[in-house]
Amino acid sequence: MKTLEEGIDFYFNERGLMVLTAKYHLERGACCGNGCLHCPYDYIQVAEPRRSVLLDQRLRHANQKDDTGEAGR
């Protein structure tokens, strides 16, 4: 098993929790169904209605970044 690299495969958020990056998930190869923040698979394994909520949150967050010019992770 590959050793995870901080800043590439994961980072720690402001609460000190480990957050896996989209790169990590892409290398993993499939959605795990946990509703991960950086899921590149559009939460395909997450049950409704949570999947729709997560997709809506992602869209709203992307729109906010577009309005402020912030770069995302």
PQR file of N, CA, C, O and H, with PARSE charges and radii, in Angstrom:
ATOM      1  N   MET A   1       0.836  -1.183   0.000 -0.4000 1.5000
ATOM      2  CA  MET A   1       0.000   0.000   0.000 -0.0000 2.0000
ATOM      3  C   MET A   1       0.880   1.245   0.000  0.5500 1.7000
ATOM      4  O   MET A   1       1.884   1.304   0.710 -0.5500 1.4000
ATOM      5  N   LYS A   2       0.503   2.228  -0.789 -0.4000 1.5000
ATOM      6  CA  LYS A   2       1.241   3.482  -0.927 -0.0000 2.0000
ATOM      7  C   LYS A   2       1.137   4.318   0.343  0.5500 1.7000
ATOM      8  O   LYS A   2       0.086   4.377   0.981 -0.5500 1.4000
ATOM      9  H   LYS A   2      -0.312   2.180  -1.366  0.4000 1.0000
ATOM     10  N   THR A   3       2.244   4.960   0.698 -0.4000 1.5000
ATOM     11  CA  THR A   3       2.240   5.894   1.825 -0.0000 2.0000
ATOM     12  C   THR A   3       1.613   7.203   1.362  0.5500 1.7000
ATOM     13  O   THR A   3       1.975   7.733   0.311 -0.5500 1.4000
ATOM     14  H   THR A   3       3.098   4.912   0.180  0.4000 1.0000
ATOM     15  N   LEU A   4       0.678   7.721   2.142 -0.4000 1.5000
ATOM     16  CA  LEU A   4       0.013   8.980   1.790 -0.0000 2.0000
ATOM     17  C   LEU A   4       0.940  10.162   2.070  0.5500 1.7000
ATOM     18  O   LEU A   4       1.670  10.175   3.062 -0.5500 1.4000
ATOM     19  H   LEU A   4       0.384   7.291   2.996  0.4000 1.0000
ATOM     20  N   GLU A   5       0.896  11.156   1.175 -0.4000 1.5000
ATOM     21  CA  GLU A   5       1.716  12.349   1.323 -0.0000 2.0000
ATOM     22  C   GLU A   5       0.831  13.554   1.637  0.5500 1.7000
ATOM     23  O   GLU A   5      -0.100  13.878   0.899 -0.5500 1.4000
ATOM     24  H   GLU A   5       0.303  11.145   0.370  0.4000 1.0000
ATOM     25  N   GLU A   6       1.152  14.212   2.763 -0.4000 1.5000
ATOM     26  CA  GLU A   6       0.394  15.408   3.145 -0.0000 2.0000
ATOM     27  C   GLU A   6       0.575  16.488   2.086  0.5500 1.7000
ATOM     28  O   GLU A   6       1.681  16.705   1.589 -0.5500 1.4000
ATOM     29  H   GLU A   6       1.908  13.949   3.362  0.4000 1.0000
ATOM     30  N   GLY A   7      -0.514  17.159   1.747 -0.4000 1.5000
ATOM     31  CA  GLY A   7      -0.493  18.204   0.740 -0.0000 2.0000
ATOM     32  C   GLY A   7      -0.722  17.683  -0.670  0.5500 1.7000
ATOM     33  O   GLY A   7      -1.010  18.457  -1.583 -0.5500 1.4000
ATOM     34  H   GLY A   7      -1.412  16.983   2.151  0.4000 1.0000
ATOM     35  N   ILE A   8      -0.596  16.378  -0.849 -0.4000 1.5000
ATOM     36  CA  ILE A   8      -0.836  15.761  -2.150 -0.0000 2.0000
ATOM     37  C   ILE A   8      -2.036  14.828  -2.084  0.5500 1.7000
ATOM     38  O   ILE A   8      -2.966  14.944  -2.881 -0.5500 1.4000
ATOM     39  H   ILE A   8      -0.362  15.750  -0.107  0.4000 1.0000
ATOM     40  N   ASP A   9      -2.010  13.911  -1.138 -0.4000 1.5000
ATOM     41  CA  ASP A   9      -3.090  12.944  -0.974 -0.0000 2.0000
ATOM     42  C   ASP A   9      -4.115  13.379   0.072  0.5500 1.7000
ATOM     43  O   ASP A   9      -5.261  12.930   0.053 -0.5500 1.4000
ATOM     44  H   ASP A   9      -1.254  13.818  -0.490  0.4000 1.0000
ATOM     45  N   PHE A  10      -3.696  14.252   0.979 -0.4000 1.5000
ATOM     46  CA  PHE A  10      -4.582  14.713   2.048 -0.0000 2.0000
ATOM     47  C   PHE A  10      -4.060  16.021   2.618  0.5500 1.7000
ATOM     48  O   PHE A  10      -2.926  16.426   2.365 -0.5500 1.4000
ATOM     49  H   PHE A  10      -2.765  14.616   0.994  0.4000 1.0000
ATOM     50  N   TYR A  11      -4.924  16.672   3.397 -0.4000 1.5000
ATOM     51  CA  TYR A  11      -4.529  17.836   4.185 -0.0000 2.0000
ATOM     52  C   TYR A  11      -5.378  17.821   5.444  0.5500 1.7000
ATOM     53  O   TYR A  11      -6.351  17.071   5.534 -0.5500 1.4000
ATOM     54  H   TYR A  11      -5.846  16.342   3.602  0.4000 1.0000
ATOM     55  N   PHE A  12      -5.012  18.644   6.413 -0.4000 1.5000
ATOM     56  CA  PHE A  12      -5.790  18.765   7.641 -0.0000 2.0000
ATOM     57  C   PHE A  12      -6.582  20.062   7.583  0.5500 1.7000
ATOM     58  O   PHE A  12      -6.031  21.126   7.302 -0.5500 1.4000
ATOM     59  H   PHE A  12      -4.222  19.253   6.340  0.4000 1.0000
ATOM     60  N   ASN A  13      -7.891  19.961   7.854 -0.4000 1.5000
ATOM     61  CA  ASN A  13      -8.731  21.161   7.820 -0.0000 2.0000
ATOM     62  C   ASN A  13      -8.576  21.952   9.121  0.5500 1.7000
ATOM     63  O   ASN A  13      -7.805  21.572  10.001 -0.5500 1.4000
ATOM     64  H   ASN A  13      -8.338  19.096   8.082  0.4000 1.0000
ATOM     65  N   GLU A  14      -9.317  23.051   9.228 -0.4000 1.5000
ATOM     66  CA  GLU A  14      -9.210  23.938  10.393 -0.0000 2.0000
ATOM     67  C   GLU A  14      -9.610  23.271  11.695  0.5500 1.7000
ATOM     68  O   GLU A  14      -9.254  23.754  12.770 -0.5500 1.4000
ATOM     69  H   GLU A  14      -9.944  23.360   8.513  0.4000 1.0000
ATOM     70  N   ARG A  15     -10.346  22.169  11.619 -0.4000 1.5000
ATOM     71  CA  ARG A  15     -10.740  21.419  12.824 -0.0000 2.0000
ATOM     72  C   ARG A  15      -9.757  20.302  13.141  0.5500 1.7000
ATOM     73  O   ARG A  15      -9.937  19.568  14.112 -0.5500 1.4000
ATOM     74  H   ARG A  15     -10.636  21.776  10.746  0.4000 1.0000
ATOM     75  N   GLY A  16      -8.711  20.174  12.319 -0.4000 1.5000
ATOM     76  CA  GLY A  16      -7.699  19.150  12.556 -0.0000 2.0000
ATOM     77  C   GLY A  16      -8.037  17.794  11.966  0.5500 1.7000
ATOM     78  O   GLY A  16      -7.357  16.806  12.247 -0.5500 1.4000
ATOM     79  H   GLY A  16      -8.565  20.771  11.530  0.4000 1.0000
ATOM     80  N   LEU A  17      -9.084  17.737  11.149 -0.4000 1.5000
ATOM     81  CA  LEU A  17      -9.476  16.480  10.540 -0.0000 2.0000
ATOM     82  C   LEU A  17      -8.768  16.275   9.209  0.5500 1.7000
ATOM     83  O   LEU A  17      -8.556  17.227   8.459 -0.5500 1.4000
ATOM     84  H   LEU A  17      -9.636  18.539  10.921  0.4000 1.0000
ATOM     85  N   MET A  18      -8.401  15.024   8.917 -0.4000 1.5000
ATOM     86  CA  MET A  18      -7.758  14.707   7.649 -0.0000 2.0000
ATOM     87  C   MET A  18      -8.799  14.705   6.536  0.5500 1.7000
ATOM     88  O   MET A  18      -9.860  14.092   6.661 -0.5500 1.4000
ATOM     89  H   MET A  18      -8.573  14.250   9.527  0.4000 1.0000
ATOM     90  N   VAL A  19      -8.480  15.402   5.444 -0.4000 1.5000
ATOM     91  CA  VAL A  19      -9.366  15.488   4.284 -0.0000 2.0000
ATOM     92  C   VAL A  19      -8.601  14.924   3.088  0.5500 1.7000
ATOM     93  O   VAL A  19      -7.514  15.398   2.757 -0.5500 1.4000
ATOM     94  H   VAL A  19      -7.619  15.900   5.342  0.4000 1.0000
ATOM     95  N   LEU A  20      -9.175  13.913   2.447 -0.4000 1.5000
ATOM     96  CA  LEU A  20      -8.538  13.292   1.287 -0.0000 2.0000
ATOM     97  C   LEU A  20      -8.796  14.132   0.038  0.5500 1.7000
ATOM     98  O   LEU A  20      -9.896  14.650  -0.154 -0.5500 1.4000
ATOM     99  H   LEU A  20     -10.058  13.528   2.716  0.4000 1.0000
ATOM    100  N   THR A  21      -7.782  14.261  -0.803 -0.4000 1.5000
ATOM    101  CA  THR A  21      -7.879  15.081  -2.003 -0.0000 2.0000
ATOM    102  C   THR A  21      -8.515  14.303  -3.158  0.5500 1.7000
ATOM    103  O   THR A  21      -8.645  13.080  -3.103 -0.5500 1.4000
ATOM    104  H   THR A  21      -6.888  13.840  -0.647  0.4000 1.0000
ATOM    105  N   ALA A  22      -8.906  15.030  -4.196 -0.4000 1.5000
ATOM    106  CA  ALA A  22      -9.459  14.394  -5.398 -0.0000 2.0000
ATOM    107  C   ALA A  22      -8.421  13.466  -6.023  0.5500 1.7000
ATOM    108  O   ALA A  22      -8.770  12.403  -6.536 -0.5500 1.4000
ATOM    109  H   ALA A  22      -8.800  16.024  -4.241  0.4000 1.0000
ATOM    110  N   LYS A  23      -7.147  13.861  -5.984 -0.4000 1.5000
ATOM    111  CA  LYS A  23      -6.081  13.004  -6.522 -0.0000 2.0000
ATOM    112  C   LYS A  23      -6.096  11.641  -5.832  0.5500 1.7000
ATOM    113  O   LYS A  23      -6.015  10.606  -6.494 -0.5500 1.4000
ATOM    114  H   LYS A  23      -6.864  14.725  -5.567  0.4000 1.0000
ATOM    115  N   TYR A  24      -6.198  11.643  -4.510 -0.4000 1.5000
ATOM    116  CA  TYR A  24      -6.257  10.387  -3.767 -0.0000 2.0000
ATOM    117  C   TYR A  24      -7.444   9.547  -4.234  0.5500 1.7000
ATOM    118  O   TYR A  24      -7.303   8.352  -4.496 -0.5500 1.4000
ATOM    119  H   TYR A  24      -6.264  12.483  -3.973  0.4000 1.0000
ATOM    120  N   HIS A  25      -8.601  10.172  -4.336 -0.4000 1.5000
ATOM    121  CA  HIS A  25      -9.810   9.443  -4.729 -0.0000 2.0000
ATOM    122  C   HIS A  25      -9.700   8.891  -6.145  0.5500 1.7000
ATOM    123  O   HIS A  25     -10.135   7.770  -6.406 -0.5500 1.4000
ATOM    124  H   HIS A  25      -8.715  11.142  -4.123  0.4000 1.0000
ATOM    125  N   LEU A  26      -9.126   9.659  -7.053 -0.4000 1.5000
ATOM    126  CA  LEU A  26      -8.955   9.175  -8.427 -0.0000 2.0000
ATOM    127  C   LEU A  26      -8.045   7.950  -8.460  0.5500 1.7000
ATOM    128  O   LEU A  26      -8.308   6.998  -9.196 -0.5500 1.4000
ATOM    129  H   LEU A  26      -8.772  10.570  -6.841  0.4000 1.0000
ATOM    130  N   GLU A  27      -6.982   7.973  -7.669 -0.4000 1.5000
ATOM    131  CA  GLU A  27      -6.091   6.810  -7.607 -0.0000 2.0000
ATOM    132  C   GLU A  27      -6.779   5.615  -6.954  0.5500 1.7000
ATOM    133  O   GLU A  27      -6.479   4.469  -7.285 -0.5500 1.4000
ATOM    134  H   GLU A  27      -6.768   8.746  -7.072  0.4000 1.0000
ATOM    135  N   ARG A  28      -7.695   5.877  -6.033 -0.4000 1.5000
ATOM    136  CA  ARG A  28      -8.453   4.812  -5.371 -0.0000 2.0000
ATOM    137  C   ARG A  28      -9.333   4.090  -6.391  0.5500 1.7000
ATOM    138  O   ARG A  28      -9.487   2.870  -6.339 -0.5500 1.4000
ATOM    139  H   ARG A  28      -7.938   6.809  -5.764  0.4000 1.0000
ATOM    140  N   GLY A  29      -9.915   4.870  -7.330 -0.4000 1.5000
ATOM    141  CA  GLY A  29     -10.603   4.266  -8.458 -0.0000 2.0000
ATOM    142  C   GLY A  29     -12.111   4.204  -8.427  0.5500 1.7000
ATOM    143  O   GLY A  29     -12.720   3.834  -9.430 -0.5500 1.4000
ATOM    144  H   GLY A  29      -9.790   5.861  -7.372  0.4000 1.0000
ATOM    145  N   ALA A  30     -12.746   4.555  -7.306 -0.4000 1.5000
ATOM    146  CA  ALA A  30     -14.208   4.483  -7.243 -0.0000 2.0000
ATOM    147  C   ALA A  30     -14.729   5.274  -6.050  0.5500 1.7000
ATOM    148  O   ALA A  30     -13.998   5.541  -5.097 -0.5500 1.4000
ATOM    149  H   ALA A  30     -12.251   4.856  -6.491  0.4000 1.0000
ATOM    150  N   CYS A  31     -15.986   5.639  -6.120 -0.4000 1.5000
ATOM    151  CA  CYS A  31     -16.641   6.320  -5.002 -0.0000 2.0000
ATOM    152  C   CYS A  31     -16.847   5.328  -3.864  0.5500 1.7000
ATOM    153  O   CYS A  31     -17.307   4.206  -4.079 -0.5500 1.4000
ATOM    154  H   CYS A  31     -16.580   5.422  -6.894  0.4000 1.0000
ATOM    155  N   CYS A  32     -16.501   5.752  -2.651 -0.4000 1.5000
ATOM    156  CA  CYS A  32     -16.659   4.879  -1.480 -0.0000 2.0000
ATOM    157  C   CYS A  32     -18.037   5.016  -0.833  0.5500 1.7000
ATOM    158  O   CYS A  32     -18.416   4.192   0.000 -0.5500 1.4000
ATOM    159  H   CYS A  32     -16.127   6.663  -2.476  0.4000 1.0000
ATOM    160  N   GLY A  33     -18.793   6.060  -1.216 -0.4000 1.5000
ATOM    161  CA  GLY A  33     -20.132   6.245  -0.668 -0.0000 2.0000
ATOM    162  C   GLY A  33     -20.193   7.016   0.631  0.5500 1.7000
ATOM    163  O   GLY A  33     -21.264   7.137   1.226 -0.5500 1.4000
ATOM    164  H   GLY A  33     -18.485   6.729  -1.892  0.4000 1.0000
ATOM    165  N   ASN A  34     -19.056   7.546   1.091 -0.4000 1.5000
ATOM    166  CA  ASN A  34     -19.035   8.280   2.359 -0.0000 2.0000
ATOM    167  C   ASN A  34     -19.334   9.769   2.221  0.5500 1.7000
ATOM    168  O   ASN A  34     -19.446  10.471   3.226 -0.5500 1.4000
ATOM    169  H   ASN A  34     -18.186   7.447   0.608  0.4000 1.0000
ATOM    170  N   GLY A  35     -19.465  10.255   0.998 -0.4000 1.5000
ATOM    171  CA  GLY A  35     -19.752  11.673   0.800 -0.0000 2.0000
ATOM    172  C   GLY A  35     -18.534  12.549   1.015  0.5500 1.7000
ATOM    173  O   GLY A  35     -18.649  13.642   1.567 -0.5500 1.4000
ATOM    174  H   GLY A  35     -19.375   9.684   0.181  0.4000 1.0000
ATOM    175  N   CYS A  36     -17.379  12.091   0.592 -0.4000 1.5000
ATOM    176  CA  CYS A  36     -16.118  12.813   0.776 -0.0000 2.0000
ATOM    177  C   CYS A  36     -16.154  14.178   0.086  0.5500 1.7000
ATOM    178  O   CYS A  36     -16.723  14.323  -0.995 -0.5500 1.4000
ATOM    179  H   CYS A  36     -17.285  11.202   0.143  0.4000 1.0000
ATOM    180  N   LEU A  37     -15.545  15.163   0.721 -0.4000 1.5000
ATOM    181  CA  LEU A  37     -15.559  16.539   0.243 -0.0000 2.0000
ATOM    182  C   LEU A  37     -15.063  16.674  -1.200  0.5500 1.7000
ATOM    183  O   LEU A  37     -15.654  17.407  -1.992 -0.5500 1.4000
ATOM    184  H   LEU A  37     -15.082  15.045   1.600  0.4000 1.0000
ATOM    185  N   HIS A  38     -13.995  15.979  -1.539 -0.4000 1.5000
ATOM    186  CA  HIS A  38     -13.380  16.128  -2.859 -0.0000 2.0000
ATOM    187  C   HIS A  38     -13.677  14.954  -3.790  0.5500 1.7000
ATOM    188  O   HIS A  38     -12.876  14.654  -4.675 -0.5500 1.4000
ATOM    189  H   HIS A  38     -13.514  15.383  -0.895  0.4000 1.0000
ATOM    190  N   CYS A  39     -14.804  14.295  -3.604 -0.4000 1.5000
ATOM    191  CA  CYS A  39     -15.162  13.134  -4.427 -0.0000 2.0000
ATOM    192  C   CYS A  39     -15.239  13.540  -5.904  0.5500 1.7000
ATOM    193  O   CYS A  39     -16.045  14.395  -6.268 -0.5500 1.4000
ATOM    194  H   CYS A  39     -15.454  14.540  -2.885  0.4000 1.0000
ATOM    195  N   PRO A  40     -14.398  12.926  -6.760 -0.5600 1.5000
ATOM    196  CA  PRO A  40     -14.444  13.243  -8.185  0.2800 2.0000
ATOM    197  C   PRO A  40     -15.483  12.419  -8.946  0.5500 1.7000
ATOM    198  O   PRO A  40     -15.611  12.545 -10.163 -0.5500 1.4000
ATOM    199  N   TYR A  41     -16.213  11.588  -8.230 -0.4000 1.5000
ATOM    200  CA  TYR A  41     -17.171  10.664  -8.850 -0.0000 2.0000
ATOM    201  C   TYR A  41     -18.622  11.106  -8.669  0.5500 1.7000
ATOM    202  O   TYR A  41     -19.541  10.306  -8.850 -0.5500 1.4000
ATOM    203  H   TYR A  41     -16.108  11.486  -7.241  0.4000 1.0000
ATOM    204  N   ASP A  42     -18.832  12.366  -8.316 -0.4000 1.5000
ATOM    205  CA  ASP A  42     -20.180  12.924  -8.124 -0.0000 2.0000
ATOM    206  C   ASP A  42     -21.027  12.100  -7.161  0.5500 1.7000
ATOM    207  O   ASP A  42     -22.237  11.963  -7.337 -0.5500 1.4000
ATOM    208  H   ASP A  42     -18.086  13.016  -8.169  0.4000 1.0000
ATOM    209  N   TYR A  43     -20.375  11.559  -6.151 -0.4000 1.5000
ATOM    210  CA  TYR A  43     -21.075  10.866  -5.054 -0.0000 2.0000
ATOM    211  C   TYR A  43     -21.972   9.729  -5.547  0.5500 1.7000
ATOM    212  O   TYR A  43     -23.034   9.489  -4.971 -0.5500 1.4000
ATOM    213  H   TYR A  43     -19.391  11.670  -6.008  0.4000 1.0000
ATOM    214  N   ILE A  44     -21.564   9.038  -6.587 -0.4000 1.5000
ATOM    215  CA  ILE A  44     -22.409   8.041  -7.240 -0.0000 2.0000
ATOM    216  C   ILE A  44     -22.878   6.925  -6.291  0.5500 1.7000
ATOM    217  O   ILE A  44     -23.944   6.347  -6.504 -0.5500 1.4000
ATOM    218  H   ILE A  44     -20.702   9.233  -7.054  0.4000 1.0000
ATOM    219  N   GLN A  45     -22.109   6.622  -5.265 -0.4000 1.5000
ATOM    220  CA  GLN A  45     -22.483   5.556  -4.328 -0.0000 2.0000
ATOM    221  C   GLN A  45     -23.197   6.065  -3.073  0.5500 1.7000
ATOM    222  O   GLN A  45     -23.548   5.275  -2.197 -0.5500 1.4000
ATOM    223  H   GLN A  45     -21.243   7.092  -5.092  0.4000 1.0000
ATOM    224  N   VAL A  46     -23.412   7.374  -2.984 -0.4000 1.5000
ATOM    225  CA  VAL A  46     -24.088   7.953  -1.817 -0.0000 2.0000
ATOM    226  C   VAL A  46     -25.594   7.881  -2.050  0.5500 1.7000
ATOM    227  O   VAL A  46     -26.086   8.251  -3.115 -0.5500 1.4000
ATOM    228  H   VAL A  46     -23.127   8.016  -3.696  0.4000 1.0000
ATOM    229  N   ALA A  47     -26.307   7.405  -1.054 -0.4000 1.5000
ATOM    230  CA  ALA A  47     -27.758   7.248  -1.172 -0.0000 2.0000
ATOM    231  C   ALA A  47     -28.470   8.598  -1.185  0.5500 1.7000
ATOM    232  O   ALA A  47     -28.022   9.558  -0.559 -0.5500 1.4000
ATOM    233  H   ALA A  47     -25.906   7.104  -0.188  0.4000 1.0000
ATOM    234  N   GLU A  48     -29.573   8.651  -1.903 -0.4000 1.5000
ATOM    235  CA  GLU A  48     -30.447   9.823  -1.886 -0.0000 2.0000
ATOM    236  C   GLU A  48     -31.185   9.859  -0.556  0.5500 1.7000
ATOM    237  O   GLU A  48     -31.441   8.796   0.010 -0.5500 1.4000
ATOM    238  H   GLU A  48     -29.936   7.871  -2.412  0.4000 1.0000
ATOM    239  N   PRO A  49     -31.534  11.003  -0.038 -0.5600 1.5000
ATOM    240  CA  PRO A  49     -31.405  12.334  -0.620  0.2800 2.0000
ATOM    241  C   PRO A  49     -30.048  12.984  -0.357  0.5500 1.7000
ATOM    242  O   PRO A  49     -29.789  14.086  -0.842 -0.5500 1.4000
ATOM    243  N   ARG A  50     -29.178  12.316   0.405 -0.4000 1.5000
ATOM    244  CA  ARG A  50     -27.891  12.928   0.754 -0.0000 2.0000
ATOM    245  C   ARG A  50     -27.066  13.262  -0.491  0.5500 1.7000
ATOM    246  O   ARG A  50     -26.404  14.299  -0.526 -0.5500 1.4000
ATOM    247  H   ARG A  50     -29.388  11.421   0.799  0.4000 1.0000
ATOM    248  N   ARG A  51     -27.096  12.404  -1.510 -0.4000 1.5000
ATOM    249  CA  ARG A  51     -26.322  12.664  -2.725 -0.0000 2.0000
ATOM    250  C   ARG A  51     -26.717  14.006  -3.339  0.5500 1.7000
ATOM    251  O   ARG A  51     -25.852  14.804  -3.699 -0.5500 1.4000
ATOM    252  H   ARG A  51     -27.634  11.561  -1.481  0.4000 1.0000
ATOM    253  N   SER A  52     -28.013  14.254  -3.459 -0.4000 1.5000
ATOM    254  CA  SER A  52     -28.487  15.510  -4.039 -0.0000 2.0000
ATOM    255  C   SER A  52     -28.067  16.712  -3.203  0.5500 1.7000
ATOM    256  O   SER A  52     -27.720  17.760  -3.747 -0.5500 1.4000
ATOM    257  H   SER A  52     -28.716  13.606  -3.167  0.4000 1.0000
ATOM    258  N   VAL A  53     -28.098  16.562  -1.891 -0.4000 1.5000
ATOM    259  CA  VAL A  53     -27.677  17.645  -0.989 -0.0000 2.0000
ATOM    260  C   VAL A  53     -26.194  17.948  -1.202  0.5500 1.7000
ATOM    261  O   VAL A  53     -25.809  19.113  -1.305 -0.5500 1.4000
ATOM    262  H   VAL A  53     -28.379  15.711  -1.449  0.4000 1.0000
ATOM    263  N   LEU A  54     -25.365  16.912  -1.268 -0.4000 1.5000
ATOM    264  CA  LEU A  54     -23.927  17.099  -1.466 -0.0000 2.0000
ATOM    265  C   LEU A  54     -23.625  17.751  -2.815  0.5500 1.7000
ATOM    266  O   LEU A  54     -22.785  18.648  -2.895 -0.5500 1.4000
ATOM    267  H   LEU A  54     -25.678  15.966  -1.184  0.4000 1.0000
ATOM    268  N   LEU A  55     -24.297  17.312  -3.861 -0.4000 1.5000
ATOM    269  CA  LEU A  55     -24.087  17.905  -5.188 -0.0000 2.0000
ATOM    270  C   LEU A  55     -24.508  19.371  -5.202  0.5500 1.7000
ATOM    271  O   LEU A  55     -23.845  20.201  -5.824 -0.5500 1.4000
ATOM    272  H   LEU A  55     -24.980  16.584  -3.796  0.4000 1.0000
ATOM    273  N   ASP A  56     -25.609  19.692  -4.519 -0.4000 1.5000
ATOM    274  CA  ASP A  56     -26.067  21.077  -4.435 -0.0000 2.0000
ATOM    275  C   ASP A  56     -25.057  21.935  -3.666  0.5500 1.7000
ATOM    276  O   ASP A  56     -24.765  23.061  -4.069 -0.5500 1.4000
ATOM    277  H   ASP A  56     -26.148  19.018  -4.014  0.4000 1.0000
ATOM    278  N   GLN A  57     -24.526  21.404  -2.562 -0.4000 1.5000
ATOM    279  CA  GLN A  57     -23.522  22.140  -1.792 -0.0000 2.0000
ATOM    280  C   GLN A  57     -22.278  22.406  -2.632  0.5500 1.7000
ATOM    281  O   GLN A  57     -21.717  23.500  -2.588 -0.5500 1.4000
ATOM    282  H   GLN A  57     -24.764  20.489  -2.235  0.4000 1.0000
ATOM    283  N   ARG A  58     -21.850  21.408  -3.394 -0.4000 1.5000
ATOM    284  CA  ARG A  58     -20.672  21.574  -4.248 -0.0000 2.0000
ATOM    285  C   ARG A  58     -20.909  22.672  -5.286  0.5500 1.7000
ATOM    286  O   ARG A  58     -20.034  23.501  -5.533 -0.5500 1.4000
ATOM    287  H   ARG A  58     -22.306  20.519  -3.430  0.4000 1.0000
ATOM    288  N   LEU A  59     -22.081  22.669  -5.881 -0.4000 1.5000
ATOM    289  CA  LEU A  59     -22.412  23.667  -6.896 -0.0000 2.0000
ATOM    290  C   LEU A  59     -22.438  25.070  -6.288  0.5500 1.7000
ATOM    291  O   LEU A  59     -21.891  26.012  -6.862 -0.5500 1.4000
ATOM    292  H   LEU A  59     -22.792  21.995  -5.681  0.4000 1.0000
ATOM    293  N   ARG A  60     -23.076  25.202  -5.123 -0.4000 1.5000
ATOM    294  CA  ARG A  60     -23.125  26.515  -4.462 -0.0000 2.0000
ATOM    295  C   ARG A  60     -21.733  26.991  -4.080  0.5500 1.7000
ATOM    296  O   ARG A  60     -21.421  28.173  -4.227 -0.5500 1.4000
ATOM    297  H   ARG A  60     -23.519  24.437  -4.657  0.4000 1.0000
ATOM    298  N   HIS A  61     -20.895  26.088  -3.594 -0.4000 1.5000
ATOM    299  CA  HIS A  61     -19.526  26.446  -3.214 -0.0000 2.0000
ATOM    300  C   HIS A  61     -18.730  26.886  -4.442  0.5500 1.7000
ATOM    301  O   HIS A  61     -17.981  27.861  -4.372 -0.5500 1.4000
ATOM    302  H   HIS A  61     -21.148  25.128  -3.475  0.4000 1.0000
ATOM    303  N   ALA A  62     -18.880  26.190  -5.552 -0.4000 1.5000
ATOM    304  CA  ALA A  62     -18.182  26.559  -6.791 -0.0000 2.0000
ATOM    305  C   ALA A  62     -18.643  27.930  -7.279  0.5500 1.7000
ATOM    306  O   ALA A  62     -17.832  28.728  -7.749 -0.5500 1.4000
ATOM    307  H   ALA A  62     -19.489  25.399  -5.609  0.4000 1.0000
ATOM    308  N   ASN A  63     -19.927  28.201  -7.170 -0.4000 1.5000
ATOM    309  CA  ASN A  63     -20.450  29.511  -7.582 -0.0000 2.0000
ATOM    310  C   ASN A  63     -19.914  30.625  -6.693  0.5500 1.7000
ATOM    311  O   ASN A  63     -19.638  31.721  -7.181 -0.5500 1.4000
ATOM    312  H   ASN A  63     -20.586  27.553  -6.788  0.4000 1.0000
ATOM    313  N   GLN A  64     -19.763  30.363  -5.394 -0.4000 1.5000
ATOM    314  CA  GLN A  64     -19.212  31.357  -4.477 -0.0000 2.0000
ATOM    315  C   GLN A  64     -17.754  31.646  -4.827  0.5500 1.7000
ATOM    316  O   GLN A  64     -17.334  32.803  -4.790 -0.5500 1.4000
ATOM    317  H   GLN A  64     -19.987  29.473  -4.998  0.4000 1.0000
ATOM    318  N   LYS A  65     -16.976  30.617  -5.165 -0.4000 1.5000
ATOM    319  CA  LYS A  65     -15.581  30.814  -5.550 -0.0000 2.0000
ATOM    320  C   LYS A  65     -15.484  31.626  -6.830  0.5500 1.7000
ATOM    321  O   LYS A  65     -14.603  32.476  -6.963 -0.5500 1.4000
ATOM    322  H   LYS A  65     -17.317  29.678  -5.195  0.4000 1.0000
ATOM    323  N   ASP A  66     -16.395  31.365  -7.783 -0.4000 1.5000
ATOM    324  CA  ASP A  66     -16.402  32.138  -9.026 -0.0000 2.0000
ATOM    325  C   ASP A  66     -16.664  33.611  -8.742  0.5500 1.7000
ATOM    326  O   ASP A  66     -16.061  34.482  -9.368 -0.5500 1.4000
ATOM    327  H   ASP A  66     -17.110  30.675  -7.674  0.4000 1.0000
ATOM    328  N   ASP A  67     -17.558  33.891  -7.806 -0.4000 1.5000
ATOM    329  CA  ASP A  67     -17.901  35.270  -7.466 -0.0000 2.0000
ATOM    330  C   ASP A  67     -16.770  35.993  -6.739  0.5500 1.7000
ATOM    331  O   ASP A  67     -16.606  37.202  -6.904 -0.5500 1.4000
ATOM    332  H   ASP A  67     -18.049  33.183  -7.298  0.4000 1.0000
ATOM    333  N   THR A  68     -15.988  35.266  -5.933 -0.4000 1.5000
ATOM    334  CA  THR A  68     -14.933  35.896  -5.143 -0.0000 2.0000
ATOM    335  C   THR A  68     -13.568  35.790  -5.793  0.5500 1.7000
ATOM    336  O   THR A  68     -12.639  36.494  -5.398 -0.5500 1.4000
ATOM    337  H   THR A  68     -16.121  34.284  -5.799  0.4000 1.0000
ATOM    338  N   GLY A  69     -13.430  34.917  -6.790 -0.4000 1.5000
ATOM    339  CA  GLY A  69     -12.146  34.728  -7.454 -0.0000 2.0000
ATOM    340  C   GLY A  69     -11.184  33.848  -6.681  0.5500 1.7000
ATOM    341  O   GLY A  69     -10.008  33.759  -7.035 -0.5500 1.4000
ATOM    342  H   GLY A  69     -14.185  34.344  -7.112  0.4000 1.0000
ATOM    343  N   GLU A  70     -11.670  33.185  -5.615 -0.4000 1.5000
ATOM    344  CA  GLU A  70     -10.805  32.309  -4.825 -0.0000 2.0000
ATOM    345  C   GLU A  70     -10.478  31.052  -5.615  0.5500 1.7000
ATOM    346  O   GLU A  70     -11.282  30.569  -6.413 -0.5500 1.4000
ATOM    347  H   GLU A  70     -12.625  33.257  -5.327  0.4000 1.0000
ATOM    348  N   ALA A  71      -9.306  30.547  -5.379 -0.4000 1.5000
ATOM    349  CA  ALA A  71      -8.923  29.259  -5.954 -0.0000 2.0000
ATOM    350  C   ALA A  71      -9.278  28.159  -4.974  0.5500 1.7000
ATOM    351  O   ALA A  71      -9.090  28.324  -3.769 -0.5500 1.4000
ATOM    352  H   ALA A  71      -8.653  30.939  -4.731  0.4000 1.0000
ATOM    353  N   GLY A  72      -9.782  27.051  -5.460 -0.4000 1.5000
ATOM    354  CA  GLY A  72     -10.137  25.936  -4.587 -0.0000 2.0000
ATOM    355  C   GLY A  72      -9.042  24.901  -4.537  0.5500 1.7000
ATOM    356  O   GLY A  72      -8.054  24.981  -5.267 -0.5500 1.4000
ATOM    357  H   GLY A  72      -9.935  26.916  -6.439  0.4000 1.0000
ATOM    358  N   ARG A  73      -9.227  23.928  -3.667 -0.4000 1.5000
ATOM    359  CA  ARG A  73      -8.260  22.816  -3.563 -0.0000 2.0000
ATOM    360  C   ARG A  73      -8.633  21.740  -4.533  0.5500 1.7000
ATOM    361  O   ARG A  73      -7.954  20.716  -4.610 -0.5500 1.4000
ATOM    362  H   ARG A  73     -10.029  23.862  -3.074  0.4000 1.0000
TER
END
